[in-house]
């Protein structure tokens, strides 16, 4: 699964998610409704404030070149050396001090921006609102995609699984449990086992009674509903078990 971020709440989701388990927005619909593409305007020459030390050194070498000017061979060589260095430094300084930027408008906060030209496309953060924009040679656009190779924290992954569990319980109509129960000790382990096990299956779910039958890892069949499960783990802990989480995550997958 490739990680990305919800275009609305900016929390971790995966590209296979069509509905964000955190804020419940429909991902593709939200992107379509909020996509904005603004054309970049004319080039604007701007003073950057950089290159001033280089400019000073360039002026110094230019003065040295003038002072060393003479008719003998040594003076000419020194003059040329100082002169070449001065020209290189002055050209570099002016390039650093002045740069052409494209005039544009942030697709999020509508602030006026001056952006460096790019080859192809680049992701740039708006200095006003902090949102990431996609900048091309001619446009500045809303950017909802996040590279899948970004480093994920354990906290982000845990928060995602808890959001899935909460969303799944809501879809099942299991209002008996408060979402804080998923933060209890041992719950994340049960939730992750429910999403990774290949030996548990939801046999059926009755929408009227909000009850499911689940085939466990040892082929035992358990009755799962809003108030619990017939398995030993639930009877002992009185907290949602992996069979309940399996039903909840299946409901989320079914709703995607």
N, C-alpha and C positions, 0 to 999 in steps of 0.2 A: 504494500500500500504506500502510495506517494503522499507525503504530508504537504499540506498547504495551510492557508488561513481562511477563516470565514470572511467573506467580503464585508459583512456587516459588523460583527462583534470583534473580529481580528483574532479570535482564539483558534487553537489548533483543530483542524479537521483533516480528513483525507480526501483525495481527489475522487474517490468512489462515493463519497457522501453527497447526496443530492439535497439533503436537509441538514442544517447544522444542529447537532444535538444540544448546543449551548443556548442559542437564541431562537432556534426553530425556524429560521428563515429558509426559504427555498433558494438555494445557492444560485442556480442558473437564472432564475427569474430576477433575483436581486441584481445580478451582474448586468442583465439586459436593460433593466430599468434605470440603472445608475451609471452606465457607461457613458463617458463624455469624451469627445475628441475635439481639441482646439487646435487650430492652425497656428503655426509659429509666424511671427511677423518679420519685419526687416532686421538686418544686422545693425547693431548699435555698438560703436566704439566706446569702451569704458576704461577708466583709469582704475587699476587694481591696487596701487600702493606698493606693489612688489618691485624688486629690482633696483631700489634706490641705492643700496650699498654697492651693487655692481656698477651703477651709473657713476658713483663717486670715484671708484677705482679707475673707471674708463677715463674720466676727466683728468685724474692724476697722471695716468700714462700718456694722455694727449699732451699735457703740459711738459712732461719729461721729454716727449718726442720733439716738441718745439724748442726746448732748451738745449737739446743735444744736436740740433741741426748745424751742419758745417759742411765744408767742401772736401775735407780729407776722407779717405776710405773708411776709417774707423767711425767717424761721426755719422757718415751716411748709413752704415750698417746698424748702428745703435738707433738712429732715427727711424729706420725702417722697422726694426724689431719693436720699438716702443709704439710706433704708429699702428702696426698690425694688431698688437695686443689691445691698443686703445679702441680700434674699430670693432674688434670682436666683442669687447666688453660693452661698448656703447650700443651695438646692435642687440646683444642679449638683454641689456637693461631695458631698452625701449619695447622689445617683444614682451618682456615680463610686466612692464608697467601699463601697457595698453593691450586690450584684447577685444576682439569682436564677439559679441554675444547676441543670441536670438531673443527677440522680445516675445513673450508668451503669457498665457493666463493659466493659473492652476485650475485643473478640472474639478477640484474639491472645494476650495475656499474662494475661488475666483480672484485671488490676489495677482497683481501684475508681477511677472518674473522676468529675469534676464538669465538665459541659459547658455552654457557653452555648447557649441555645435558638436554633434556626435556622428560617428560613422556607424551606420546600422541603427542600433537602438541601445538605450541604457536606462537603468532604473535610477531615478533621482528623487531624493526627499525634498518636499516643499519646505523651504525655510520658515514659512509662516505657520502652516497647520501640521506639518510633520508627516503627512501622508506620502506614500511612495507613488511616483508617477512614472509612466513609460514615455521616454523622450526619443523621438526619431528625428530624421533630418528635417521633416516638415511639420510634425505634430507633437503635441503633448497630450497624453491620454491617461485615463484612470487605469490603475494597475492593480488587479485583484489577485493575480497568480503569484505564488511564492515558490522559489526553487525547492525541489524535493530533497536536495542534499544538505539543507541547512541543519545544523545541530539541534536536536530535540532534547529538552530537559526532561528528567523524570517527572517533575511537577506538572509539566504540560501534558504528558502522556496520562498520568494519573487523573488529571482534571478532565481529560477527554473521556476516559472510561467511566468516570463518575457521571458525567453529563449523559453518556449513552444509557447508563443504568436508570437515571432519573427520567429520561425521555421514554425509555421502554416501559417503566412502571406506569407512567401517565397513559401511554398507548394501551396498556392492558387494563386501564381503569382501576389500578391498585392504589387507591388514595389513602389506604390505611397507614402507609409508611411515609414518614417525612424524609426529604432528600438527605438530611444529615446522617441517616443510618448508614449510608454508603461510605462514610468517612470512618466508621468504627473499625477497631483493630481487626484485621483478618479479612475485611470485606473486599479490598482490592484484589487480594490473592484469589478469592472465590470468583470474582468478576472476570479476572483474566483467564482463569481456568475454563470458565464457561465459554469464552470467546475463542479459545485455542484448542479445545478438546475435539477429537474426531470420533469419540465413542459415545457421545450423548446426543439424543435427538428429541425434538418435540414431536410427539405422535399426533396430537390434535389439540385444538383450543376452542372452547365453547364461549362465544362472545356474550351469551346471555348470563351464564353463571360465572364468567371470567375465570374459568378453571381449565387447566391444561393437564395432559398426561405426558410425562417425560420418561424416555428410556435412558437409564443411567449407564455408567461406564461398565457395570457388571450385568447389564441387561435387566436389572430390576426396573419395574415401572412405578413411578412416583406420581402422586396427585399434588398438583401445584395450584394454588389460588392466591387471592389477595392476602389472606391471613397466614399463609405459610406453606410448608411442604411436608409430605409424609416421611421424608428421609430422616435418618438418625441425627444428622448434623443440625437440622432445624429444631428437632425436638430437644436437643441438648443446649443449643445456644439461643434459640428464640430470635434469631436474626436471619435475614435473607441468605439463602444457600445458593450454591452454584446452579442448581436446577431452576430456581426462580430467576436467576440472572440469565440463564440460557433462554428462557421464555421471553424475557424482556428484550434481550438483544435480537432474538428472532423477529420480534414485532418491529423493532427499529429497521432491520434489514428488509422486512416485508414492505415497510412504508417508504423505503428509499425509491 
